[in-house]
């Protein structure tokens, strides 16, 4: 992503709703150029436009979360894409890093099959002829745009893949990765039962946070891809738990 786009996203993330004229002045470009930049960011689902303003999308929506630390998330997604060869079948759970992984794969790989419980991800890669997307059934959560509930487990049991990619809302030493939503955590467990390895994609700041719901994936081979700002104490904690760490 261009430096100007990153600056725009940071300003909109901080202020939530910003005048186009202010952005143009702040970045030293014309309002015409700024509108083109904003239109491109809106097409990627990163912001919303209204007359004279740019605003952050719903923060509970995957599209809204994409704008936060976008550059770090994109680096994580690109590093994760190195694990996926052409022709692979993978599972991808909901989350902003996971959505960017799906987009990177759609743009760089061939003949992929993505099995997901995320309606957002299914829509996010719908324009790619190189990706076949299977959407697991379940109860639809409107804000997170994800399928949850017992039907997810029933559908996931029809598949077995090498890797499941997931997001996380936090990490607790001695407990593991956590989620903020009980139903989404249960969906992760259901999908993990159909994968040889679980790869967590998350920004380093999540390791200072605690989601209320432990994901509880005992006996599952796990790794994490994160950014370089992860403190040594958390890297050591992950290593003690048998989780390998890759820095994007």
C-alpha positions as CSV (number, residue, x, y, z in Angstrom):
1,X,0.0,0.0,0.0
2,X,1.2,3.5,-0.8
3,X,2.4,5.7,2.0
4,X,-0.3,8.2,1.4
5,X,-3.0,5.5,1.6
6,X,-1.6,4.4,4.9
7,X,-1.6,7.9,6.3
8,X,-5.2,8.4,5.2
9,X,-6.2,5.2,7.0
10,X,-4.4,6.2,10.1
11,X,-6.1,9.6,10.2
12,X,-9.6,8.1,9.5
13,X,-9.0,5.4,12.2
14,X,-8.0,8.0,14.8
15,X,-10.8,10.6,14.0
16,X,-13.5,8.2,12.7
17,X,-15.0,10.9,10.4
18,X,-12.9,13.3,8.4
19,X,-13.5,16.0,5.8
20,X,-12.1,15.3,2.4
21,X,-10.8,18.9,2.2
22,X,-8.9,18.4,5.5
23,X,-7.3,15.2,4.2
24,X,-6.3,16.9,1.0
25,X,-4.7,19.8,2.8
26,X,-3.0,17.5,5.4
27,X,-1.4,15.4,2.7
28,X,-0.6,18.2,0.3
29,X,-2.7,17.0,-2.7
30,X,-5.7,18.3,-4.6
31,X,-9.3,17.4,-3.5
32,X,-9.7,15.6,-6.8
33,X,-6.7,13.4,-6.1
34,X,-7.9,12.8,-2.6
35,X,-11.4,11.7,-3.8
36,X,-9.7,9.2,-6.1
37,X,-7.6,7.8,-3.2
38,X,-10.7,7.5,-1.1
39,X,-12.7,5.9,-3.8
40,X,-10.0,3.3,-4.2
41,X,-9.9,2.6,-0.4
42,X,-13.7,2.3,-0.4
43,X,-13.6,-0.3,-3.1
44,X,-11.3,-2.3,-0.9
45,X,-13.8,-2.1,1.9
46,X,-11.5,-0.1,4.1
47,X,-13.5,3.1,4.5
48,X,-17.0,4.6,3.7
49,X,-17.6,7.7,1.7
50,X,-20.4,10.3,2.1
51,X,-20.6,13.7,0.6
52,X,-17.5,15.7,1.6
53,X,-16.4,13.2,4.2
54,X,-14.6,9.9,4.7
55,X,-15.3,7.7,7.7
56,X,-14.3,4.5,9.3
57,X,-16.6,1.5,8.6
58,X,-18.4,-0.3,11.4
59,X,-15.5,-1.3,13.8
60,X,-17.4,-4.6,14.5
61,X,-17.5,-5.3,10.8
62,X,-14.5,-7.0,9.2
63,X,-14.2,-4.2,6.6
64,X,-14.0,-1.7,9.4
65,X,-11.2,-3.6,11.2
66,X,-9.2,-3.9,8.0
67,X,-8.3,-0.3,8.2
68,X,-6.7,-0.6,11.6
69,X,-3.0,-1.4,11.3
70,X,-3.6,-2.3,7.7
71,X,0.1,-2.3,6.7
72,X,1.0,-4.7,9.5
73,X,-1.9,-7.0,8.7
74,X,-1.0,-7.0,5.0
75,X,2.6,-8.1,5.9
76,X,1.3,-10.9,8.0
77,X,-1.1,-12.0,5.3
78,X,1.7,-12.0,2.7
79,X,4.0,-14.1,4.9
80,X,1.1,-16.5,5.6
81,X,0.5,-16.9,1.8
82,X,4.0,-18.4,1.5
83,X,2.6,-21.5,3.3
84,X,0.0,-22.0,0.6
85,X,1.0,-23.6,-2.7
86,X,-0.9,-23.5,-6.0
87,X,-3.7,-26.0,-6.1
88,X,-4.1,-26.2,-2.3
89,X,-7.3,-26.5,-0.2
90,X,-7.3,-24.6,3.0
91,X,-9.7,-23.4,5.7
92,X,-9.8,-19.8,6.7
93,X,-11.7,-18.4,9.7
94,X,-13.1,-14.9,10.0
95,X,-10.9,-11.9,10.9
96,X,-9.2,-9.0,9.2
97,X,-5.8,-10.7,8.8
98,X,-7.5,-13.8,7.5
99,X,-9.5,-11.7,5.0
100,X,-6.3,-10.1,3.7
101,X,-4.7,-13.5,3.4
102,X,-7.6,-14.6,1.2
103,X,-7.2,-11.5,-0.9
104,X,-3.5,-12.0,-1.3
105,X,-4.0,-15.7,-2.3
106,X,-6.7,-14.7,-4.8
107,X,-4.2,-12.2,-6.4
108,X,-1.1,-14.4,-6.4
109,X,-2.0,-18.1,-6.4
110,X,-3.7,-20.5,-8.9
111,X,-6.5,-23.1,-8.5
112,X,-7.1,-22.6,-4.8
113,X,-10.0,-23.9,-2.7
114,X,-10.9,-21.8,0.4
115,X,-13.3,-23.3,2.9
116,X,-14.5,-20.6,5.2
117,X,-17.3,-19.7,7.7
118,X,-16.9,-16.0,6.7
119,X,-19.4,-14.5,4.4
120,X,-17.2,-11.4,4.1
121,X,-14.2,-13.5,2.9
122,X,-16.4,-15.3,0.4
123,X,-17.5,-12.0,-1.0
124,X,-14.0,-10.4,-0.8
125,X,-12.6,-12.9,-3.3
126,X,-15.6,-13.4,-5.5
127,X,-14.0,-11.6,-8.4
128,X,-11.1,-14.1,-8.6
129,X,-11.3,-16.9,-11.2
130,X,-8.4,-18.7,-9.3
131,X,-10.3,-19.3,-6.1
132,X,-13.2,-21.7,-5.5
133,X,-14.8,-20.7,-2.2
134,X,-16.9,-23.1,-0.1
135,X,-19.0,-21.3,2.6
136,X,-19.8,-23.4,5.6
137,X,-23.4,-23.2,6.8
138,X,-24.6,-21.9,10.1
139,X,-26.3,-19.0,11.9
140,X,-25.3,-15.7,10.4
141,X,-23.7,-13.1,12.8
142,X,-24.5,-9.8,11.1
143,X,-21.7,-7.5,12.4
144,X,-18.8,-10.1,12.0
145,X,-20.4,-11.5,8.8
146,X,-19.6,-15.0,10.0
147,X,-21.4,-18.3,10.3
148,X,-21.6,-19.9,13.7
149,X,-23.4,-22.7,15.5
150,X,-23.7,-26.5,15.4
151,X,-24.2,-26.5,11.6
152,X,-20.6,-25.2,11.2
153,X,-19.3,-28.3,12.9
154,X,-21.5,-30.6,10.8
155,X,-20.3,-28.9,7.6
156,X,-16.6,-28.8,8.6
157,X,-16.7,-32.6,9.3
158,X,-17.0,-33.1,5.5
159,X,-13.5,-31.8,4.9
160,X,-9.9,-32.4,6.1
161,X,-7.1,-29.9,5.2
162,X,-3.5,-29.3,6.0
163,X,-4.0,-25.8,7.5
164,X,-6.6,-23.7,9.1
165,X,-5.9,-20.0,9.4
166,X,-7.6,-18.1,12.2
167,X,-7.5,-14.8,13.9
168,X,-7.4,-14.1,17.7
169,X,-8.5,-11.5,20.1
170,X,-5.9,-12.2,22.7
171,X,-3.5,-14.5,24.4
172,X,-3.3,-15.7,28.0
173,X,-0.1,-17.4,29.3
174,X,-0.9,-20.9,30.3
175,X,-4.3,-20.8,28.6
176,X,-3.6,-19.9,25.0
177,X,-5.3,-17.9,22.3
178,X,-8.7,-16.4,23.1
179,X,-11.7,-15.0,21.4
180,X,-14.2,-12.3,22.5
181,X,-17.2,-14.3,21.2
182,X,-18.3,-17.7,22.5
183,X,-20.0,-18.7,19.2
184,X,-17.0,-17.8,17.1
185,X,-14.6,-19.6,19.4
186,X,-16.8,-22.7,19.0
187,X,-16.7,-22.3,15.3
188,X,-12.9,-22.2,15.4
189,X,-12.8,-25.5,17.4
190,X,-15.1,-27.1,14.9
191,X,-12.9,-26.1,12.0
192,X,-9.7,-27.0,13.8
193,X,-10.9,-30.6,14.2
194,X,-10.7,-30.9,10.4
195,X,-7.2,-29.5,10.0
196,X,-3.7,-30.9,10.6
197,X,-2.3,-27.5,11.7
198,X,-3.8,-24.2,13.0
199,X,-2.0,-21.0,12.0
200,X,-2.9,-17.9,13.9
201,X,-2.6,-14.6,12.1
202,X,-2.6,-11.6,14.5
203,X,-0.9,-8.3,15.2
204,X,1.5,-8.2,18.1
205,X,-0.7,-5.9,20.2
206,X,-3.2,-8.7,20.7
207,X,-0.7,-10.4,23.0
208,X,-1.3,-7.7,25.6
209,X,-5.1,-8.3,25.5
210,X,-7.4,-11.0,26.8
211,X,-10.4,-12.3,25.1
212,X,-13.0,-13.8,27.4
213,X,-13.3,-17.1,25.7
214,X,-10.3,-19.5,25.5
215,X,-10.2,-21.3,22.1
216,X,-8.9,-24.5,23.8
217,X,-7.2,-26.4,21.0
218,X,-5.3,-29.1,22.9
219,X,-3.0,-31.4,21.0
220,X,-3.3,-29.4,17.8
221,X,-0.1,-28.3,16.1
222,X,-0.1,-24.5,16.2
223,X,2.0,-21.6,14.9
224,X,1.5,-17.9,14.8
225,X,2.5,-15.2,12.3
226,X,2.7,-11.7,13.7
227,X,4.6,-8.5,13.4
228,X,8.0,-7.6,14.8
229,X,6.7,-5.6,17.7
230,X,5.9,-8.7,19.8
231,X,7.7,-8.5,23.2
232,X,10.3,-11.1,24.1
233,X,8.2,-12.2,27.1
234,X,5.3,-13.2,24.8
235,X,7.6,-15.0,22.4
236,X,9.0,-17.0,25.3
237,X,5.5,-17.7,26.5
238,X,4.4,-19.0,23.1
239,X,7.6,-21.2,22.9
240,X,6.8,-22.7,26.3
241,X,3.3,-23.6,25.0
242,X,4.8,-25.3,21.9
243,X,3.6,-22.6,19.5
244,X,6.2,-21.6,16.8
245,X,6.4,-17.9,16.0
246,X,7.1,-16.4,12.6
247,X,7.7,-12.6,12.2
248,X,6.3,-11.0,9.1
